[in-house]
């Protein structure tokens, strides 16, 4: 699941987008966010979408959000999305414990 936040001049949008099971963090992704005037004054309709350009899969979230300016124009933002691996806390702790054990072994042998 990806939690996306998009701050525009007229509204702040946050929503969750689930990627499909076949989508891989090493794939290439693009994103597009759109906001359009709603028929109701001071509301806007938004769409947040992420496309896996490697597989062609596309997922999106949409909804309505309140805005401050009842006569705003529509807006679109686009870009690319990349993922960076983050080590699990347990992995980092094991690595530090291993380094400590090596240093202790070296000290005891000296």
Protein Blocks (a to p, Z undefined) as FASTA:
>chain_A
ZZdddddfkbccdddddddfklcfkbccdddddddddfbghiacdddddddfknopacdd
ddddddfblkbccddddddddddddddfklmmmmmmmmmmmmmmmmmmZZ
